[in-house]
Amino acid sequence: MYFDDTSEEQKLFEDIQFKRRVQFVDDDNIIDIAVIPAPKFTEQLEATDQACQVNIQNELKSSAAQTRSKKHKEIQTENFDFDAENNSDLKRVRKIFDKRAQIVEDAILENLNTNAFQNYDVDWYGDDSGITNPFTLINKQFLKEEESQVVAVEWNSSGTTIFCGYGRFDHESVCTHKGSVATWNVDRLKMDPNKPDNLIETPCCVSSISTHPEHPAVVAVGLFNGEIHVYDTRQDDPLVATVTDKKEMHTDEITNVKWVKDPKANKKKFMLLSCSKDGRILIWNALPTKNQLKLVDGYVMLNDFLPKRNIRSLGVEMAVSSFSMNKIDKESFIAGCDSGGLFKCSFNGKNVKDLQKWEEAFPIDLKSPVEFAFDSLHGPIHSISYSPFHRNLILTCGTDSEIKLYSVLQSSCLMSFCPENGYLYSVEWSPSRPCVFACASHNGNILIYDLIEGGKDMCQITKASDSPIFALSFNQQRSEYLASGDRSGVVKIWKLSSNYTKTDSYEIKKLDEISEKPFDKS
């Protein structure tokens, strides 16, 4: 770089210490060029903490990540080529297997055909025969206002919530009481056994309830005055459907309501079936959008179907007191009456002839569902239970104080049990053990029978209450839970031992033997 002597740059040049000077020589001139080193500035940086604009609500901490660093290293083992076809050891092993294979196959076939270990089952759970009571549920607020009884209990489809119906069975005439439906979720950590999660009051006593097979919060409720209500506990206004046409209503107490699959529909559709002491069995289509139960079909039970009927009373309706659907054949069911009549029925019934009074008084033509009549019982039939594991076996109980086991293929009972516990109000098969069933008695006992056992071990008696037990319900999702409801308004949840929940491989065959060969009365 070249500077003039009189320029300001020259003054700056004099103040700078040169490190070196370079001369460039061309053809005519010698040019001095001063190389000016760049000035060295030392900058002192100061870091100050400033407040962040983001307001951190929660304390942040750094933690180690879960990711691990990996390194690949060569191992000392060298690759080894294995020739399976030419390996002499493998050939010898194959020859040994070929010689022993036939011996092992013969032994397996012999084991399959032997009866040596037919009744033997490994007891993985040990000796556990106790029954405990983990929950006792009391609707104290409602019981103070109404001296109601627990007339029905049933678990919802998920098995977490118990639905309880409150009413009375001792009506002398018209019902003047209030009824209610209460629910408790037994899986809740802060469940209050003295206060239900939901409480729905009804205009009169509840006589029957049925939870929906797919919707855990939906329940159908039958009332003493013949009304049917469908409630959804998730809604602010829980009433979602009811019978709007009074001409279609039952004229007497609803004894059973049950959600059933529509046998005529191709897709999965549920209808509501109701039974009443007016002798009618009606099928309804629930229409929540219209807040309506639409009558679809109907049947009537007449004493014409009794095996030994009185001709002078021909054409009189029989009060339907109990009902049970076949778990396998969706078109057949069993109906029991207050007269003691027990009938195998079908939805493919024929229209009833010579019943002009029914046709005039009712909006639709009623059919006769009866296909087969069993031997009559001595008194009203309170409960019927179809076996979930066998299409031909049913249980009944009632005022004759006996539990009777029937096959739908013959009129007389196969077995009868006389527990001497007074009237029997409810009987139900276990959902997990094919040979186990439970029964509720007037003496406050829960009777659990095991058909695999014999003698005194067949029945275990548990004192559940000082009052008669009106209702009983197994949990279909968790078979170790059994709910009971008594006349004093108390609901108890029982936990069954593994003896009544673990399935025995021999049980289905035992049921086949019972259904094919009649047993002596015990």
C-alpha positions in Angstrom: 0.0 0.0 0.0 1.4 3.4 -0.9 1.0 6.6 1.3 1.7 10.3 0.4 4.0 12.1 2.9 1.6 14.9 3.6 -1.5 12.8 4.0 -3.3 12.0 7.3 -2.5 8.3 6.6 1.1 9.1 7.2 0.5 10.2 10.7 -1.2 7.0 11.5 1.6 5.2 9.8 4.2 6.8 12.1 2.3 5.7 15.2 2.3 2.0 14.2 5.3 -0.2 14.9 6.3 -2.0 11.7 7.0 -5.6 11.9 8.5 -5.9 8.5 9.1 -3.8 5.4 9.0 -5.2 1.9 10.5 -3.7 -1.3 9.1 -4.4 -4.6 11.4 -3.7 -7.6 10.0 -3.3 -11.0 11.7 -2.1 -14.2 11.8 1.6 -13.3 11.1 2.1 -9.6 11.8 0.8 -6.2 8.6 0.8 -4.2 8.6 0.6 -0.4 5.6 -1.1 1.0 4.9 -1.2 4.7 3.1 -4.1 5.9 0.8 -2.9 8.7 -0.2 -5.6 11.1 -3.8 -5.8 12.2 -4.3 -4.2 15.5 -4.9 -6.6 18.4 -7.9 -5.8 20.4 -8.7 -7.7 23.5 -12.5 -7.9 24.0 -13.8 -8.8 27.4 -17.1 -10.5 27.1 -19.5 -10.3 30.0 -22.4 -12.6 30.5 -25.3 -11.4 32.4 -28.3 -13.3 33.5 -31.5 -11.8 32.2 -35.1 -12.7 33.0 -36.8 -14.9 30.4 -40.0 -13.7 28.8 -41.6 -17.2 29.3 -43.1 -17.7 32.7 -42.2 -21.2 33.7 -44.9 -22.6 35.9 -43.3 -25.9 36.7 -39.8 -26.7 37.7 -37.8 -28.2 34.9 -35.1 -30.7 35.6 -32.7 -32.5 33.3 -32.5 -36.2 33.4 -30.7 -38.9 31.6 -32.3 -40.2 28.5 -33.2 -43.9 28.1 -31.2 -44.3 24.9 -28.0 -46.2 25.3 -25.0 -45.8 23.1 -24.0 -48.9 21.3 -20.7 -49.9 19.9 -20.0 -52.7 17.4 -16.9 -54.8 18.0 -15.6 -57.8 16.3 -15.7 -61.0 18.3 -13.1 -63.6 18.4 -15.4 -66.5 17.3 -15.0 -67.2 13.7 -17.8 -68.2 11.4 -18.4 -71.9 11.2 -20.0 -73.5 8.2 -22.3 -76.4 9.2 -23.2 -79.0 6.7 -26.3 -80.7 8.0 -26.6 -83.2 5.3 -23.1 -84.6 5.7 -23.0 -84.4 9.5 -22.5 -87.9 10.9 -23.8 -87.0 14.4 -27.1 -85.7 13.0 -27.6 -88.8 11.0 -27.2 -90.9 14.1 -29.7 -88.8 16.0 -32.2 -89.1 13.2 -31.9 -92.9 13.3 -32.6 -92.9 17.0 -35.7 -90.7 16.6 -37.0 -92.9 13.8 -36.7 -96.0 16.0 -38.5 -94.4 19.0 -41.2 -92.4 17.1 -43.5 -95.3 16.7 -43.2 -96.2 20.4 -44.1 -92.7 21.5 -47.0 -92.5 19.1 -48.5 -95.7 20.4 -48.2 -94.5 24.0 -50.0 -91.2 23.1 -52.9 -93.1 21.5 -53.1 -95.4 24.5 -53.3 -92.4 26.8 -56.1 -90.8 24.8 -58.2 -93.9 25.0 -57.7 -94.7 28.7 -60.0 -93.6 31.6 -57.2 -93.7 34.2 -57.1 -89.9 34.7 -60.5 -89.0 33.5 -61.6 -87.3 36.8 -58.2 -86.0 37.7 -57.5 -82.3 37.4 -54.5 -80.4 38.7 -55.4 -78.1 41.6 -53.4 -75.0 40.7 -55.1 -72.9 43.3 -54.9 -75.1 46.3 -57.6 -75.8 48.9 -59.7 -72.6 48.8 -63.3 -73.1 49.8 -64.2 -69.9 51.5 -66.7 -67.2 50.5 -66.1 -63.6 51.5 -68.2 -60.5 51.6 -66.1 -57.5 50.4 -69.0 -55.1 49.9 -72.3 -54.3 51.7 -74.3 -51.7 49.9 -77.2 -49.8 51.6 -79.2 -47.0 50.0 -79.7 -45.3 53.4 -81.2 -42.0 52.1 -84.0 -43.8 50.1 -84.7 -46.4 52.8 -85.4 -43.6 55.3 -88.2 -42.3 53.1 -89.5 -45.7 51.8 -89.3 -49.0 53.5 -88.3 -50.7 50.2 -86.9 -54.1 49.6 -84.3 -55.2 47.1 -86.4 -57.0 44.5 -83.8 -57.3 41.6 -80.0 -57.1 41.2 -78.0 -57.4 38.0 -74.5 -56.5 36.8 -73.9 -54.3 33.8 -72.2 -55.6 30.6 -68.7 -54.5 31.7 -69.0 -56.2 35.1 -68.0 -53.1 37.1 -71.4 -51.8 38.2 -74.3 -53.4 40.1 -77.8 -52.2 39.3 -80.3 -52.6 42.2 -84.1 -52.4 41.9 -86.1 -51.3 45.0 -89.8 -52.1 45.5 -92.1 -54.3 47.6 -93.7 -57.7 47.1 -96.3 -57.4 49.8 -98.9 -55.3 48.0 -102.5 -55.8 49.0 -104.0 -53.8 46.1 -102.8 -50.7 44.2 -99.1 -49.7 44.7 -98.8 -46.4 46.5 -95.0 -46.7 47.2 -92.1 -45.1 45.4 -89.5 -47.3 43.8 -86.0 -46.6 42.7 -83.0 -48.0 40.8 -79.5 -47.5 42.4 -76.1 -48.2 41.0 -72.7 -48.8 42.6 -69.4 -49.1 40.7 -67.4 -51.5 42.8 -64.2 -50.6 41.0 -64.2 -47.0 42.3 -61.5 -46.3 44.9 -63.8 -43.9 46.7 -67.0 -45.8 46.5 -69.5 -45.0 49.3 -71.3 -48.2 50.3 -74.0 -46.0 51.9 -74.6 -43.7 48.9 -75.1 -45.0 45.4 -73.4 -43.5 42.4 -76.7 -43.0 40.7 -80.2 -43.0 42.1 -83.3 -42.9 39.8 -86.7 -42.7 41.4 -89.7 -44.5 39.7 -93.4 -43.7 40.0 -94.1 -47.0 41.8 -92.3 -50.1 43.0 -89.7 -51.8 40.7 -90.5 -55.4 40.0 -87.8 -56.4 37.5 -84.6 -54.9 35.8 -82.4 -55.9 32.9 -79.1 -54.3 32.0 -78.3 -53.9 28.3 -75.9 -56.5 26.8 -73.7 -53.9 25.1 -74.3 -50.5 26.8 -73.1 -50.5 30.4 -75.2 -47.5 31.4 -78.6 -48.6 30.0 -81.1 -50.5 32.0 -84.7 -51.6 31.4 -87.0 -51.4 34.4 -90.4 -53.1 34.8 -92.8 -51.6 37.4 -95.6 -53.0 39.5 -98.3 -51.0 37.6 -97.3 -52.5 34.2 -95.1 -49.7 32.9 -91.7 -50.3 31.3 -89.0 -47.7 31.4 -85.6 -47.6 29.8 -83.0 -45.5 31.6 -79.5 -44.2 30.6 -77.6 -43.2 33.7 -75.2 -41.0 31.7 -78.0 -38.6 30.8 -79.2 -35.6 32.8 -82.7 -36.9 32.1 -82.2 -40.6 32.4 -85.5 -41.7 31.0 -84.8 -42.5 27.3 -87.8 -44.7 26.3 -91.2 -45.8 27.6 -94.5 -47.1 26.4 -96.5 -44.2 25.1 -99.7 -45.9 24.0 -101.7 -47.1 27.0 -103.5 -49.7 24.8 -100.2 -51.5 24.4 -99.3 -51.5 28.1 -99.4 -54.5 30.4 -102.4 -54.4 32.7 -100.6 -56.0 35.7 -97.2 -56.4 37.4 -94.2 -56.8 35.2 -92.5 -60.0 36.4 -89.6 -60.1 34.0 -87.9 -57.8 31.5 -85.0 -59.0 29.3 -82.9 -57.8 26.4 -82.9 -60.4 23.7 -81.4 -60.6 20.3 -83.8 -60.2 17.4 -83.9 -63.7 15.8 -85.4 -62.2 12.6 -82.7 -59.5 12.1 -79.5 -60.2 10.2 -77.4 -57.7 12.1 -76.9 -57.6 15.8 -80.0 -56.0 17.2 -81.5 -56.2 20.6 -85.2 -56.1 21.5 -86.8 -55.8 24.9 -89.0 -58.7 26.1 -91.5 -58.3 29.0 -93.6 -60.8 30.9 -96.5 -59.9 33.1 -99.1 -61.4 35.4 -101.7 -60.4 32.8 -100.5 -63.5 30.8 -98.8 -61.6 28.0 -95.3 -61.8 26.7 -94.5 -58.7 24.6 -91.6 -57.7 22.5 -90.6 -54.1 22.2 -88.2 -52.1 20.0 -86.5 -49.3 21.9 -86.4 -46.0 20.1 -84.5 -43.5 22.3 -84.7 -40.8 19.6 -88.4 -40.8 20.0 -88.4 -41.6 23.7 -90.6 -44.6 22.9 -91.0 -48.3 23.2 -92.6 -49.6 20.0 -94.6 -52.8 20.3 -93.4 -55.4 17.7 -94.9 -58.7 18.6 -96.8 -60.4 21.4 -97.8 -63.8 22.9 -100.4 -64.9 25.4 -100.2 -67.8 27.9 -103.5 -69.6 28.4 -104.4 -72.4 30.7 -105.3 -74.4 27.6 -101.7 -75.4 27.5 -101.7 -77.1 30.9 -101.3 -80.9 30.7 -104.2 -81.5 33.0 -106.4 -78.5 32.5 -109.9 -77.9 33.8 -112.2 -77.7 30.8 -114.6 -75.3 32.6 -111.8 -72.7 32.9 -110.6 -73.0 29.2 -109.3 -69.8 27.7 -108.2 -68.1 30.9 -104.8 -66.4 30.8 -102.1 -67.6 33.2 -99.9 -65.1 35.1 -96.3 -65.4 33.7 -94.0 -65.3 36.7 -90.6 -66.2 35.2 -88.7 -66.5 32.0 -85.3 -67.6 30.6 -83.8 -67.5 27.2 -81.9 -70.4 25.6 -78.2 -69.2 25.4 -77.6 -71.2 22.3 -80.9 -71.4 20.4 -82.0 -67.7 20.3 -85.5 -68.6 19.1 -86.6 -70.7 22.1 -87.3 -69.9 25.7 -88.8 -71.3 28.9 -91.8 -69.6 30.6 -93.1 -70.4 34.1 -96.5 -69.4 35.5 -98.1 -68.7 38.9 -100.2 -71.8 38.3 -97.1 -73.9 38.4 -97.1 -74.5 34.6 -93.7 -74.8 33.0 -93.5 -74.5 29.2 -91.0 -74.7 26.4 -91.8 -71.8 24.0 -90.7 -70.5 20.6 -90.9 -67.1 19.0 -92.2 -68.8 15.9 -95.7 -69.2 17.4 -99.0 -69.3 15.6 -101.9 -67.0 16.1 -104.3 -67.9 18.8 -107.8 -68.9 17.5 -111.1 -68.2 19.1 -109.8 -65.3 21.1 -111.8 -62.4 19.9 -111.7 -60.6 23.2 -107.9 -60.4 23.0 -108.0 -59.2 19.4 -110.5 -56.5 20.2 -108.8 -55.2 23.3 -105.2 -55.4 22.0 -103.6 -53.5 19.0 -101.9 -56.6 17.6 -102.8 -60.3 17.1 -101.3 -62.3 20.0 -99.7 -65.7 19.3 -99.3 -68.9 21.2 -95.6 -69.6 22.0 -96.0 -73.0 23.6 -94.3 -76.0 22.0 -94.1 -78.4 24.9 -95.4 -78.6 28.5 -93.5 -80.0 31.4 -95.0 -81.6 34.5 -96.5 -78.9 36.6 -94.9 -77.7 39.8 -96.8 -77.2 43.1 -97.1 -73.5 43.2 -95.8 -70.4 41.5 -92.4 -70.6 39.7 -90.2 -67.7 40.9 -87.1 -68.3 38.8 -85.9 -70.2 35.7 -82.3 -70.4 34.5 -81.2 -71.9 31.2 -77.7 -73.5 31.3 -75.1 -71.4 29.4 -73.1 -74.5 28.6 -75.8 -77.0 27.7 -78.7 -76.3 25.4 -81.1 -78.8 27.0 -80.8 -78.2 30.8 -82.8 -75.7 32.9 -83.2 -75.0 36.6 -86.4 -73.9 38.3 -87.3 -72.9 41.9 -90.5 -71.5 43.6 -92.9 -71.8 46.4 -92.6 -75.6 46.5 -89.2 -75.1 48.2 -87.4 -77.4 45.6 -84.8 -76.8 43.0 -85.6 -78.9 40.0 -83.3 -79.7 37.1 -85.1 -80.4 33.7 -84.2 -81.4 30.3 -86.2 -79.8 27.5 -86.4 -83.2 25.9 -88.6 -84.8 28.5 -91.5 -83.6 30.7 -90.4 -85.0 34.1 -87.5 -83.5 36.1 -84.1 -85.2 36.1 -83.1 -84.1 39.6 -84.7 -82.3 42.5 -83.0 -80.7 45.5 -84.8 -80.1 48.8 -82.6 -77.7 50.8 -85.4 -77.2 53.5 -84.8 -73.4 53.5 -88.4 -72.3 52.8 -89.5 -70.6 49.7 -86.8 -70.2 47.0 -86.8 -66.9 45.1 -83.9 -67.0 42.6 -81.7 -69.6 40.9 -78.9 -69.0 38.5 -76.1 -71.0 36.8 -72.5 -70.0 37.2 -71.0 -68.3 34.1 -67.7 -70.1 34.5 -68.4 -73.5 36.1 -70.8 -75.7 34.1 -71.9 -77.8 37.1 -72.3 -75.0 39.6 -75.4 -73.0 40.4 -76.6 -70.7 43.2 -80.0 -70.3 44.8 -81.5 -67.6 47.2 -83.8 -68.8 50.0 -86.4 -67.4 52.3 -84.3 -68.3 55.4 -81.6 -65.8 54.3 -79.2 -68.4 53.0 -77.3 -68.6 49.7 -77.1 -72.2 48.5 -74.3 -73.0 46.1 -74.4 -76.5 44.5 -71.7 -78.3 42.7 -73.0 -81.3 40.7 -69.4 -82.8 40.5 -69.5 -83.3 44.2 -71.7 -85.8 46.0 -73.5 -86.1 49.3 -73.1 -83.3 51.8 -70.3 -81.7 49.8 -72.7 -81.0 46.9 -74.2 -77.9 48.6 -72.5 -75.1 50.5 -74.8 -73.0 52.7 -73.8 -69.4 53.4 -75.8 -67.3 55.9 -76.2 -64.1 53.9 -78.9 -62.3 55.8 -81.5 -62.5 58.6 -84.1 -61.6 56.0 -85.3 -63.5 52.9 -83.1 -63.1 49.9 -85.2 -62.1 46.9 -82.5 -61.5 44.2 -79.3 -63.1 43.1 -77.0 -62.3 40.2 -73.6 -63.7 39.0 -71.1 -61.3 37.4 -70.8 -62.5 33.8 -67.5 -60.8 33.3 -65.9 -61.7 36.6 -67.4 -64.9 37.7 -66.0 -64.8 41.2 -68.5 -62.0 42.2 -72.0 -62.8 43.2 -74.6 -60.2 44.2 -77.6 -60.7 46.5 -80.4 -58.5 47.7 -82.7 -59.1 50.6 -86.0 -57.9 52.1 -84.3 -55.4 54.4 -83.0 -53.4 51.5 -79.3 -54.6 51.8 -77.2 -55.6 48.8 -74.2 -57.7 49.4 -71.4 -58.6 47.0 -69.8 -62.0 47.6 -66.5 -63.2 46.3 -66.4 -66.9 45.6 -63.4 -69.1 46.1 -61.5 -70.6 43.3 -63.4 -73.9 43.8 -66.5 -72.3 42.3 -64.7 -70.4 39.5 -62.0 -72.6 38.0 -63.4 -74.8 35.2 -63.1 -78.6 35.4 -62.5 -80.3 32.1 -64.9 -83.0 33.0 -67.9 -80.8 33.7 -69.4 -80.6 30.2 -69.3 -84.4 29.9 -71.0 -84.6 33.3 -73.8 -82.4 32.1 -74.2 -84.6 29.0 -74.6 -87.6 31.3 -77.2 -85.8 33.4 -79.3 -84.8 30.4 -79.2 -88.3 28.8 -79.9 -90.4 31.9 -82.5 -89.5 34.5 -81.3 -89.3 38.1 -83.0 -90.4 41.3 -84.4 -87.6 43.5 -82.0 -86.6 46.2 
